[in-house]
Each structure stands twice: as C-alpha cells, then as structure tokens.
Amino acid sequence: MTARIHAVRLEHARLLLARGGRSISEIAYTVGYQNYRDFYRNFVKYERSSPRKARRLMTRLEEAPPPRE
C-alpha cells in the first residue's frame, strides 16, 4: 500500500519536474510530502536518480531533435 502511494506521488512529481516552473521543494510539498528530505529519499529509491538529475534529463530529451527514420 505504501509503495503504491509513493509511486503515485512520484509519477505526479515527474510530470511537474518535466513541466518546469516550480522548485523541487515546491513539487515535493505539492505531491504530498511533508518535507523535502522524505521526497528526495523516496525519489532516489524508486527512480534511481535525484530529482535535479531527472529534471535535467527530461529537459534535454525535450530539446533533442527527433530521431531520423
């Protein structure tokens, strides 16, 4: 049950990170974490990356040209 709650929160966090415009701390509180430390710990545990690295990667992927066929 707890793992499912974290999965839903982190899915929402990934969307907000990709969208930009909010700090990572603000995203942590928006998705339901009481403090940044718990958010960061769970993000790294389930995503195997820090929120900042994940945001940078998503930003690069959006800016990359589409693959040629």
mmCIF file of the N, C-alpha and C atoms, coordinates in Angstrom:
data_MODEL
# 
_entry.id   MODEL 
# 
loop_
_atom_site.group_PDB 
_atom_site.id 
_atom_site.type_symbol 
_atom_site.label_atom_id 
_atom_site.label_alt_id 
_atom_site.label_comp_id 
_atom_site.label_asym_id 
_atom_site.label_entity_id 
_atom_site.label_seq_id 
_atom_site.pdbx_PDB_ins_code 
_atom_site.Cartn_x 
_atom_site.Cartn_y 
_atom_site.Cartn_z 
_atom_site.occupancy 
_atom_site.B_iso_or_equiv 
_atom_site.pdbx_formal_charge 
_atom_site.auth_seq_id 
_atom_site.auth_comp_id 
_atom_site.auth_asym_id 
_atom_site.auth_atom_id 
_atom_site.pdbx_PDB_model_num 
ATOM 1   N N  . MET A 1 1  ? 0.825  -1.190 0.000   1.00 0.00 ? 1  MET A N  1 
ATOM 2   C CA . MET A 1 1  ? 0.000  0.000  0.000   1.00 0.00 ? 1  MET A CA 1 
ATOM 3   C C  . MET A 1 1  ? 0.870  1.256  0.000   1.00 0.00 ? 1  MET A C  1 
ATOM 4   N N  . THR A 1 2  ? 1.853  1.312  0.874   1.00 0.00 ? 2  THR A N  1 
ATOM 5   C CA . THR A 1 2  ? 2.719  2.482  0.944   1.00 0.00 ? 2  THR A CA 1 
ATOM 6   C C  . THR A 1 2  ? 3.500  2.666  -0.351  1.00 0.00 ? 2  THR A C  1 
ATOM 7   N N  . ALA A 1 3  ? 3.979  1.566  -0.928  1.00 0.00 ? 3  ALA A N  1 
ATOM 8   C CA . ALA A 1 3  ? 4.723  1.662  -2.184  1.00 0.00 ? 3  ALA A CA 1 
ATOM 9   C C  . ALA A 1 3  ? 3.848  2.248  -3.286  1.00 0.00 ? 3  ALA A C  1 
ATOM 10  N N  . ARG A 1 4  ? 2.586  1.893  -3.300  1.00 0.00 ? 4  ARG A N  1 
ATOM 11  C CA . ARG A 1 4  ? 1.658  2.433  -4.313  1.00 0.00 ? 4  ARG A CA 1 
ATOM 12  C C  . ARG A 1 4  ? 1.472  3.940  -4.130  1.00 0.00 ? 4  ARG A C  1 
ATOM 13  N N  . ILE A 1 5  ? 1.370  4.382  -2.896  1.00 0.00 ? 5  ILE A N  1 
ATOM 14  C CA . ILE A 1 5  ? 1.229  5.816  -2.613  1.00 0.00 ? 5  ILE A CA 1 
ATOM 15  C C  . ILE A 1 5  ? 2.462  6.569  -3.117  1.00 0.00 ? 5  ILE A C  1 
ATOM 16  N N  . HIS A 1 6  ? 3.644  6.025  -2.816  1.00 0.00 ? 6  HIS A N  1 
ATOM 17  C CA . HIS A 1 6  ? 4.871  6.669  -3.297  1.00 0.00 ? 6  HIS A CA 1 
ATOM 18  C C  . HIS A 1 6  ? 4.910  6.682  -4.821  1.00 0.00 ? 6  HIS A C  1 
ATOM 19  N N  . ALA A 1 7  ? 4.504  5.594  -5.443  1.00 0.00 ? 7  ALA A N  1 
ATOM 20  C CA . ALA A 1 7  ? 4.523  5.523  -6.910  1.00 0.00 ? 7  ALA A CA 1 
ATOM 21  C C  . ALA A 1 7  ? 3.628  6.593  -7.523  1.00 0.00 ? 7  ALA A C  1 
ATOM 22  N N  . VAL A 1 8  ? 2.445  6.775  -6.973  1.00 0.00 ? 8  VAL A N  1 
ATOM 23  C CA . VAL A 1 8  ? 1.520  7.789  -7.498  1.00 0.00 ? 8  VAL A CA 1 
ATOM 24  C C  . VAL A 1 8  ? 2.084  9.194  -7.277  1.00 0.00 ? 8  VAL A C  1 
ATOM 25  N N  . ARG A 1 9  ? 2.601  9.445  -6.095  1.00 0.00 ? 9  ARG A N  1 
ATOM 26  C CA . ARG A 1 9  ? 3.183  10.760 -5.804  1.00 0.00 ? 9  ARG A CA 1 
ATOM 27  C C  . ARG A 1 9  ? 4.363  11.056 -6.729  1.00 0.00 ? 9  ARG A C  1 
ATOM 28  N N  . LEU A 1 10 ? 5.222  10.063 -6.926  1.00 0.00 ? 10 LEU A N  1 
ATOM 29  C CA . LEU A 1 10 ? 6.404  10.283 -7.749  1.00 0.00 ? 10 LEU A CA 1 
ATOM 30  C C  . LEU A 1 10 ? 6.051  10.406 -9.225  1.00 0.00 ? 10 LEU A C  1 
ATOM 31  N N  . GLU A 1 11 ? 5.023  9.736  -9.666  1.00 0.00 ? 11 GLU A N  1 
ATOM 32  C CA . GLU A 1 11 ? 4.548  9.913  -11.046 1.00 0.00 ? 11 GLU A CA 1 
ATOM 33  C C  . GLU A 1 11 ? 4.118  11.361 -11.260 1.00 0.00 ? 11 GLU A C  1 
ATOM 34  N N  . HIS A 1 12 ? 3.363  11.890 -10.330 1.00 0.00 ? 12 HIS A N  1 
ATOM 35  C CA . HIS A 1 12 ? 2.933  13.282 -10.406 1.00 0.00 ? 12 HIS A CA 1 
ATOM 36  C C  . HIS A 1 12 ? 4.148  14.210 -10.340 1.00 0.00 ? 12 HIS A C  1 
ATOM 37  N N  . ALA A 1 13 ? 5.102  13.893 -9.479  1.00 0.00 ? 13 ALA A N  1 
ATOM 38  C CA . ALA A 1 13 ? 6.315  14.703 -9.360  1.00 0.00 ? 13 ALA A CA 1 
ATOM 39  C C  . ALA A 1 13 ? 7.088  14.725 -10.670 1.00 0.00 ? 13 ALA A C  1 
ATOM 40  N N  . ARG A 1 14 ? 7.206  13.577 -11.349 1.00 0.00 ? 14 ARG A N  1 
ATOM 41  C CA . ARG A 1 14 ? 7.904  13.538 -12.634 1.00 0.00 ? 14 ARG A CA 1 
ATOM 42  C C  . ARG A 1 14 ? 7.243  14.459 -13.650 1.00 0.00 ? 14 ARG A C  1 
ATOM 43  N N  . LEU A 1 15 ? 5.920  14.457 -13.680 1.00 0.00 ? 15 LEU A N  1 
ATOM 44  C CA . LEU A 1 15 ? 5.203  15.343 -14.603 1.00 0.00 ? 15 LEU A CA 1 
ATOM 45  C C  . LEU A 1 15 ? 5.490  16.810 -14.286 1.00 0.00 ? 15 LEU A C  1 
ATOM 46  N N  . LEU A 1 16 ? 5.469  17.148 -13.006 1.00 0.00 ? 16 LEU A N  1 
ATOM 47  C CA . LEU A 1 16 ? 5.738  18.532 -12.608 1.00 0.00 ? 16 LEU A CA 1 
ATOM 48  C C  . LEU A 1 16 ? 7.193  18.921 -12.872 1.00 0.00 ? 16 LEU A C  1 
ATOM 49  N N  . LEU A 1 17 ? 8.113  17.998 -12.674 1.00 0.00 ? 17 LEU A N  1 
ATOM 50  C CA . LEU A 1 17 ? 9.514  18.277 -12.961 1.00 0.00 ? 17 LEU A CA 1 
ATOM 51  C C  . LEU A 1 17 ? 9.715  18.549 -14.451 1.00 0.00 ? 17 LEU A C  1 
ATOM 52  N N  . ALA A 1 18 ? 9.071  17.757 -15.283 1.00 0.00 ? 18 ALA A N  1 
ATOM 53  C CA . ALA A 1 18 ? 9.207  17.922 -16.732 1.00 0.00 ? 18 ALA A CA 1 
ATOM 54  C C  . ALA A 1 18 ? 8.590  19.231 -17.196 1.00 0.00 ? 18 ALA A C  1 
ATOM 55  N N  . ARG A 1 19 ? 7.511  19.619 -16.571 1.00 0.00 ? 19 ARG A N  1 
ATOM 56  C CA . ARG A 1 19 ? 6.803  20.842 -16.955 1.00 0.00 ? 19 ARG A CA 1 
ATOM 57  C C  . ARG A 1 19 ? 7.610  22.085 -16.603 1.00 0.00 ? 19 ARG A C  1 
ATOM 58  N N  . GLY A 1 20 ? 8.382  22.017 -15.504 1.00 0.00 ? 20 GLY A N  1 
ATOM 59  C CA . GLY A 1 20 ? 9.183  23.159 -15.077 1.00 0.00 ? 20 GLY A CA 1 
ATOM 60  C C  . GLY A 1 20 ? 8.335  24.216 -14.391 1.00 0.00 ? 20 GLY A C  1 
ATOM 61  N N  . GLY A 1 21 ? 8.961  25.311 -14.027 1.00 0.00 ? 21 GLY A N  1 
ATOM 62  C CA . GLY A 1 21 ? 8.250  26.421 -13.430 1.00 0.00 ? 21 GLY A CA 1 
ATOM 63  C C  . GLY A 1 21 ? 8.106  26.381 -11.917 1.00 0.00 ? 21 GLY A C  1 
ATOM 64  N N  . ARG A 1 22 ? 8.445  25.270 -11.294 1.00 0.00 ? 22 ARG A N  1 
ATOM 65  C CA . ARG A 1 22 ? 8.355  25.151 -9.835  1.00 0.00 ? 22 ARG A CA 1 
ATOM 66  C C  . ARG A 1 22 ? 9.669  24.614 -9.306  1.00 0.00 ? 22 ARG A C  1 
ATOM 67  N N  . SER A 1 23 ? 9.978  25.008 -8.082  1.00 0.00 ? 23 SER A N  1 
ATOM 68  C CA . SER A 1 23 ? 11.184 24.465 -7.453  1.00 0.00 ? 23 SER A CA 1 
ATOM 69  C C  . SER A 1 23 ? 10.922 23.008 -7.054  1.00 0.00 ? 23 SER A C  1 
ATOM 70  N N  . ILE A 1 24 ? 11.991 22.287 -6.854  1.00 0.00 ? 24 ILE A N  1 
ATOM 71  C CA . ILE A 1 24 ? 11.846 20.883 -6.454  1.00 0.00 ? 24 ILE A CA 1 
ATOM 72  C C  . ILE A 1 24 ? 11.203 20.786 -5.079  1.00 0.00 ? 24 ILE A C  1 
ATOM 73  N N  . SER A 1 25 ? 11.526 21.703 -4.179  1.00 0.00 ? 25 SER A N  1 
ATOM 74  C CA . SER A 1 25 ? 10.898 21.711 -2.849  1.00 0.00 ? 25 SER A CA 1 
ATOM 75  C C  . SER A 1 25 ? 9.395  21.934 -2.961  1.00 0.00 ? 25 SER A C  1 
ATOM 76  N N  . GLU A 1 26 ? 9.005  22.849 -3.814  1.00 0.00 ? 26 GLU A N  1 
ATOM 77  C CA . GLU A 1 26 ? 7.582  23.128 -4.008  1.00 0.00 ? 26 GLU A CA 1 
ATOM 78  C C  . GLU A 1 26 ? 6.859  21.900 -4.574  1.00 0.00 ? 26 GLU A C  1 
ATOM 79  N N  . ILE A 1 27 ? 7.505  21.209 -5.486  1.00 0.00 ? 27 ILE A N  1 
ATOM 80  C CA . ILE A 1 27 ? 6.930  19.986 -6.047  1.00 0.00 ? 27 ILE A CA 1 
ATOM 81  C C  . ILE A 1 27 ? 6.765  18.927 -4.957  1.00 0.00 ? 27 ILE A C  1 
ATOM 82  N N  . ALA A 1 28 ? 7.763  18.800 -4.089  1.00 0.00 ? 28 ALA A N  1 
ATOM 83  C CA . ALA A 1 28 ? 7.694  17.818 -3.000  1.00 0.00 ? 28 ALA A CA 1 
ATOM 84  C C  . ALA A 1 28 ? 6.443  18.043 -2.155  1.00 0.00 ? 28 ALA A C  1 
ATOM 85  N N  . TYR A 1 29 ? 6.189  19.282 -1.787  1.00 0.00 ? 29 TYR A N  1 
ATOM 86  C CA . TYR A 1 29 ? 5.010  19.591 -0.966  1.00 0.00 ? 29 TYR A CA 1 
ATOM 87  C C  . TYR A 1 29 ? 3.718  19.425 -1.767  1.00 0.00 ? 29 TYR A C  1 
ATOM 88  N N  . THR A 1 30 ? 3.754  19.780 -3.033  1.00 0.00 ? 30 THR A N  1 
ATOM 89  C CA . THR A 1 30 ? 2.563  19.672 -3.881  1.00 0.00 ? 30 THR A CA 1 
ATOM 90  C C  . THR A 1 30 ? 2.087  18.233 -4.017  1.00 0.00 ? 30 THR A C  1 
ATOM 91  N N  . VAL A 1 31 ? 3.022  17.303 -4.133  1.00 0.00 ? 31 VAL A N  1 
ATOM 92  C CA . VAL A 1 31 ? 2.638  15.906 -4.319  1.00 0.00 ? 31 VAL A CA 1 
ATOM 93  C C  . VAL A 1 31 ? 2.373  15.177 -3.009  1.00 0.00 ? 31 VAL A C  1 
ATOM 94  N N  . GLY A 1 32 ? 2.528  15.880 -1.862  1.00 0.00 ? 32 GLY A N  1 
ATOM 95  C CA . GLY A 1 32 ? 2.083  15.293 -0.613  1.00 0.00 ? 32 GLY A CA 1 
ATOM 96  C C  . GLY A 1 32 ? 3.140  14.935 0.405   1.00 0.00 ? 32 GLY A C  1 
ATOM 97  N N  . TYR A 1 33 ? 4.399  15.280 0.143   1.00 0.00 ? 33 TYR A N  1 
ATOM 98  C CA . TYR A 1 33 ? 5.435  15.007 1.140   1.00 0.00 ? 33 TYR A CA 1 
ATOM 99  C C  . TYR A 1 33 ? 5.486  16.145 2.142   1.00 0.00 ? 33 TYR A C  1 
ATOM 100 N N  . GLN A 1 34 ? 5.690  15.810 3.405   1.00 0.00 ? 34 GLN A N  1 
ATOM 101 C CA . GLN A 1 34 ? 5.738  16.811 4.461   1.00 0.00 ? 34 GLN A CA 1 
ATOM 102 C C  . GLN A 1 34 ? 7.069  17.556 4.495   1.00 0.00 ? 34 GLN A C  1 
ATOM 103 N N  . ASN A 1 35 ? 8.113  16.915 3.976   1.00 0.00 ? 35 ASN A N  1 
ATOM 104 C CA . ASN A 1 35 ? 9.406  17.590 3.932   1.00 0.00 ? 35 ASN A CA 1 
ATOM 105 C C  . ASN A 1 35 ? 10.215 17.111 2.734   1.00 0.00 ? 35 ASN A C  1 
ATOM 106 N N  . TYR A 1 36 ? 11.146 17.937 2.342   1.00 0.00 ? 36 TYR A N  1 
ATOM 107 C CA . TYR A 1 36 ? 11.958 17.669 1.158   1.00 0.00 ? 36 TYR A CA 1 
ATOM 108 C C  . TYR A 1 36 ? 12.798 16.416 1.328   1.00 0.00 ? 36 TYR A C  1 
ATOM 109 N N  . ARG A 1 37 ? 13.307 16.192 2.525   1.00 0.00 ? 37 ARG A N  1 
ATOM 110 C CA . ARG A 1 37 ? 14.173 15.033 2.763   1.00 0.00 ? 37 ARG A CA 1 
ATOM 111 C C  . ARG A 1 37 ? 13.474 13.715 2.433   1.00 0.00 ? 37 ARG A C  1 
ATOM 112 N N  . ASP A 1 38 ? 12.227 13.552 2.874   1.00 0.00 ? 38 ASP A N  1 
ATOM 113 C CA . ASP A 1 38 ? 11.483 12.324 2.573   1.00 0.00 ? 38 ASP A CA 1 
ATOM 114 C C  . ASP A 1 38 ? 11.229 12.190 1.070   1.00 0.00 ? 38 ASP A C  1 
ATOM 115 N N  . PHE A 1 39 ? 10.884 13.297 0.439   1.00 0.00 ? 39 PHE A N  1 
ATOM 116 C CA . PHE A 1 39 ? 10.667 13.284 -1.010  1.00 0.00 ? 39 PHE A CA 1 
ATOM 117 C C  . PHE A 1 39 ? 11.944 12.850 -1.727  1.00 0.00 ? 39 PHE A C  1 
ATOM 118 N N  . TYR A 1 40 ? 13.053 13.479 -1.375  1.00 0.00 ? 40 TYR A N  1 
ATOM 119 C CA . TYR A 1 40 ? 14.323 13.176 -2.029  1.00 0.00 ? 40 TYR A CA 1 
ATOM 120 C C  . TYR A 1 40 ? 14.693 11.708 -1.838  1.00 0.00 ? 40 TYR A C  1 
ATOM 121 N N  . ARG A 1 41 ? 14.581 11.215 -0.608  1.00 0.00 ? 41 ARG A N  1 
ATOM 122 C CA . ARG A 1 41 ? 14.928 9.824  -0.311  1.00 0.00 ? 41 ARG A CA 1 
ATOM 123 C C  . ARG A 1 41 ? 14.096 8.852  -1.137  1.00 0.00 ? 41 ARG A C  1 
ATOM 124 N N  . ASN A 1 42 ? 12.781 9.085  -1.203  1.00 0.00 ? 42 ASN A N  1 
ATOM 125 C CA . ASN A 1 42 ? 11.915 8.190  -1.965  1.00 0.00 ? 42 ASN A CA 1 
ATOM 126 C C  . ASN A 1 42 ? 12.121 8.347  -3.469  1.00 0.00 ? 42 ASN A C  1 
ATOM 127 N N  . PHE A 1 43 ? 12.377 9.554  -3.926  1.00 0.00 ? 43 PHE A N  1 
ATOM 128 C CA . PHE A 1 43 ? 12.631 9.751  -5.348  1.00 0.00 ? 43 PHE A CA 1 
ATOM 129 C C  . PHE A 1 43 ? 13.851 8.947  -5.773  1.00 0.00 ? 43 PHE A C  1 
ATOM 130 N N  . VAL A 1 44 ? 14.931 9.049  -5.017  1.00 0.00 ? 44 VAL A N  1 
ATOM 131 C CA . VAL A 1 44 ? 16.149 8.316  -5.345  1.00 0.00 ? 44 VAL A CA 1 
ATOM 132 C C  . VAL A 1 44 ? 15.913 6.807  -5.246  1.00 0.00 ? 44 VAL A C  1 
ATOM 133 N N  . LYS A 1 45 ? 15.178 6.376  -4.247  1.00 0.00 ? 45 LYS A N  1 
ATOM 134 C CA . LYS A 1 45 ? 14.914 4.949  -4.051  1.00 0.00 ? 45 LYS A CA 1 
ATOM 135 C C  . LYS A 1 45 ? 14.146 4.352  -5.230  1.00 0.00 ? 45 LYS A C  1 
ATOM 136 N N  . TYR A 1 46 ? 13.092 5.030  -5.681  1.00 0.00 ? 46 TYR A N  1 
ATOM 137 C CA . TYR A 1 46 ? 12.232 4.479  -6.728  1.00 0.00 ? 46 TYR A CA 1 
ATOM 138 C C  . TYR A 1 46 ? 12.662 4.863  -8.138  1.00 0.00 ? 46 TYR A C  1 
ATOM 139 N N  . GLU A 1 47 ? 13.269 6.021  -8.303  1.00 0.00 ? 47 GLU A N  1 
ATOM 140 C CA . GLU A 1 47 ? 13.647 6.490  -9.638  1.00 0.00 ? 47 GLU A CA 1 
ATOM 141 C C  . GLU A 1 47 ? 15.115 6.241  -9.959  1.00 0.00 ? 47 GLU A C  1 
ATOM 142 N N  . ARG A 1 48 ? 15.894 5.916  -8.950  1.00 0.00 ? 48 ARG A N  1 
ATOM 143 C CA . ARG A 1 48 ? 17.327 5.680  -9.110  1.00 0.00 ? 48 ARG A CA 1 
ATOM 144 C C  . ARG A 1 48 ? 18.063 6.898  -9.677  1.00 0.00 ? 48 ARG A C  1 
ATOM 145 N N  . SER A 1 49 ? 17.561 8.068  -9.312  1.00 0.00 ? 49 SER A N  1 
ATOM 146 C CA . SER A 1 49 ? 18.151 9.324  -9.756  1.00 0.00 ? 49 SER A CA 1 
ATOM 147 C C  . SER A 1 49 ? 17.669 10.422 -8.818  1.00 0.00 ? 49 SER A C  1 
ATOM 148 N N  . SER A 1 50 ? 18.437 11.473 -8.709  1.00 0.00 ? 50 SER A N  1 
ATOM 149 C CA . SER A 1 50 ? 17.974 12.602 -7.902  1.00 0.00 ? 50 SER A CA 1 
ATOM 150 C C  . SER A 1 50 ? 16.935 13.391 -8.702  1.00 0.00 ? 50 SER A C  1 
ATOM 151 N N  . PRO A 1 51 ? 16.077 14.131 -8.029  1.00 0.00 ? 51 PRO A N  1 
ATOM 152 C CA . PRO A 1 51 ? 15.091 14.939 -8.756  1.00 0.00 ? 51 PRO A CA 1 
ATOM 153 C C  . PRO A 1 51 ? 15.746 15.931 -9.714  1.00 0.00 ? 51 PRO A C  1 
ATOM 154 N N  . ARG A 1 52 ? 16.845 16.525 -9.301  1.00 0.00 ? 52 ARG A N  1 
ATOM 155 C CA . ARG A 1 52 ? 17.541 17.500 -10.159 1.00 0.00 ? 52 ARG A CA 1 
ATOM 156 C C  . ARG A 1 52 ? 18.076 16.836 -11.422 1.00 0.00 ? 52 ARG A C  1 
ATOM 157 N N  . LYS A 1 53 ? 18.697 15.661 -11.282 1.00 0.00 ? 53 LYS A N  1 
ATOM 158 C CA . LYS A 1 53 ? 19.212 14.946 -12.455 1.00 0.00 ? 53 LYS A CA 1 
ATOM 159 C C  . LYS A 1 53 ? 18.071 14.525 -13.372 1.00 0.00 ? 53 LYS A C  1 
ATOM 160 N N  . ALA A 1 54 ? 16.977 14.075 -12.790 1.00 0.00 ? 54 ALA A N  1 
ATOM 161 C CA . ALA A 1 54 ? 15.824 13.667 -13.593 1.00 0.00 ? 54 ALA A CA 1 
ATOM 162 C C  . ALA A 1 54 ? 15.273 14.853 -14.378 1.00 0.00 ? 54 ALA A C  1 
ATOM 163 N N  . ARG A 1 55 ? 15.194 16.014 -13.736 1.00 0.00 ? 55 ARG A N  1 
ATOM 164 C CA . ARG A 1 55 ? 14.703 17.215 -14.422 1.00 0.00 ? 55 ARG A CA 1 
ATOM 165 C C  . ARG A 1 55 ? 15.626 17.576 -15.584 1.00 0.00 ? 55 ARG A C  1 
ATOM 166 N N  . ARG A 1 56 ? 16.929 17.550 -15.351 1.00 0.00 ? 56 ARG A N  1 
ATOM 167 C CA . ARG A 1 56 ? 17.889 17.877 -16.419 1.00 0.00 ? 56 ARG A CA 1 
ATOM 168 C C  . ARG A 1 56 ? 17.760 16.916 -17.591 1.00 0.00 ? 56 ARG A C  1 
ATOM 169 N N  . LEU A 1 57 ? 17.611 15.626 -17.293 1.00 0.00 ? 57 LEU A N  1 
ATOM 170 C CA . LEU A 1 57 ? 17.479 14.626 -18.349 1.00 0.00 ? 57 LEU A CA 1 
ATOM 171 C C  . LEU A 1 57 ? 16.202 14.854 -19.155 1.00 0.00 ? 57 LEU A C  1 
ATOM 172 N N  . MET A 1 58 ? 15.098 15.113 -18.475 1.00 0.00 ? 58 MET A N  1 
ATOM 173 C CA . MET A 1 58 ? 13.827 15.350 -19.170 1.00 0.00 ? 58 MET A CA 1 
ATOM 174 C C  . MET A 1 58 ? 13.905 16.606 -20.033 1.00 0.00 ? 58 MET A C  1 
ATOM 175 N N  . THR A 1 59 ? 14.592 17.625 -19.542 1.00 0.00 ? 59 THR A N  1 
ATOM 176 C CA . THR A 1 59 ? 14.744 18.864 -20.307 1.00 0.00 ? 59 THR A CA 1 
ATOM 177 C C  . THR A 1 59 ? 15.568 18.606 -21.558 1.00 0.00 ? 59 THR A C  1 
ATOM 178 N N  . ARG A 1 60 ? 16.634 17.838 -21.429 1.00 0.00 ? 60 ARG A N  1 
ATOM 179 C CA . ARG A 1 60 ? 17.468 17.507 -22.594 1.00 0.00 ? 60 ARG A CA 1 
ATOM 180 C C  . ARG A 1 60 ? 16.700 16.691 -23.614 1.00 0.00 ? 60 ARG A C  1 
ATOM 181 N N  . LEU A 1 61 ? 15.887 15.750 -23.148 1.00 0.00 ? 61 LEU A N  1 
ATOM 182 C CA . LEU A 1 61 ? 15.117 14.919 -24.060 1.00 0.00 ? 61 LEU A CA 1 
ATOM 183 C C  . LEU A 1 61 ? 14.104 15.743 -24.847 1.00 0.00 ? 61 LEU A C  1 
ATOM 184 N N  . GLU A 1 62 ? 13.510 16.739 -24.191 1.00 0.00 ? 62 GLU A N  1 
ATOM 185 C CA . GLU A 1 62 ? 12.541 17.592 -24.873 1.00 0.00 ? 62 GLU A CA 1 
ATOM 186 C C  . GLU A 1 62 ? 13.221 18.478 -25.903 1.00 0.00 ? 62 GLU A C  1 
ATOM 187 N N  . GLU A 1 63 ? 14.454 18.896 -25.642 1.00 0.00 ? 63 GLU A N  1 
ATOM 188 C CA . GLU A 1 63 ? 15.165 19.789 -26.545 1.00 0.00 ? 63 GLU A CA 1 
ATOM 189 C C  . GLU A 1 63 ? 15.851 19.052 -27.687 1.00 0.00 ? 63 GLU A C  1 
ATOM 190 N N  . ALA A 1 64 ? 16.019 17.751 -27.552 1.00 0.00 ? 64 ALA A N  1 
ATOM 191 C CA . ALA A 1 64 ? 16.721 16.975 -28.574 1.00 0.00 ? 64 ALA A CA 1 
ATOM 192 C C  . ALA A 1 64 ? 15.893 16.908 -29.856 1.00 0.00 ? 64 ALA A C  1 
ATOM 193 N N  . PRO A 1 65 ? 16.566 16.949 -30.998 1.00 0.00 ? 65 PRO A N  1 
ATOM 194 C CA . PRO A 1 65 ? 15.821 16.817 -32.251 1.00 0.00 ? 65 PRO A CA 1 
ATOM 195 C C  . PRO A 1 65 ? 15.236 15.418 -32.378 1.00 0.00 ? 65 PRO A C  1 
ATOM 196 N N  . PRO A 1 66 ? 14.149 15.271 -33.090 1.00 0.00 ? 66 PRO A N  1 
ATOM 197 C CA . PRO A 1 66 ? 13.549 13.939 -33.250 1.00 0.00 ? 66 PRO A CA 1 
ATOM 198 C C  . PRO A 1 66 ? 14.493 13.026 -34.038 1.00 0.00 ? 66 PRO A C  1 
ATOM 199 N N  . PRO A 1 67 ? 14.465 11.724 -33.738 1.00 0.00 ? 67 PRO A N  1 
ATOM 200 C CA . PRO A 1 67 ? 15.347 10.796 -34.461 1.00 0.00 ? 67 PRO A CA 1 
ATOM 201 C C  . PRO A 1 67 ? 14.955 10.702 -35.925 1.00 0.00 ? 67 PRO A C  1 
ATOM 202 N N  . ARG A 1 68 ? 15.971 10.501 -36.774 1.00 0.00 ? 68 ARG A N  1 
ATOM 203 C CA . ARG A 1 68 ? 15.700 10.340 -38.206 1.00 0.00 ? 68 ARG A CA 1 
ATOM 204 C C  . ARG A 1 68 ? 15.243 8.928  -38.492 1.00 0.00 ? 68 ARG A C  1 
ATOM 205 N N  . GLU A 1 69 ? 14.433 8.816  -39.491 1.00 0.00 ? 69 GLU A N  1 
ATOM 206 C CA . GLU A 1 69 ? 13.947 7.469  -39.867 1.00 0.00 ? 69 GLU A CA 1 
ATOM 207 C C  . GLU A 1 69 ? 14.667 6.958  -41.064 1.00 0.00 ? 69 GLU A C  1 
# 
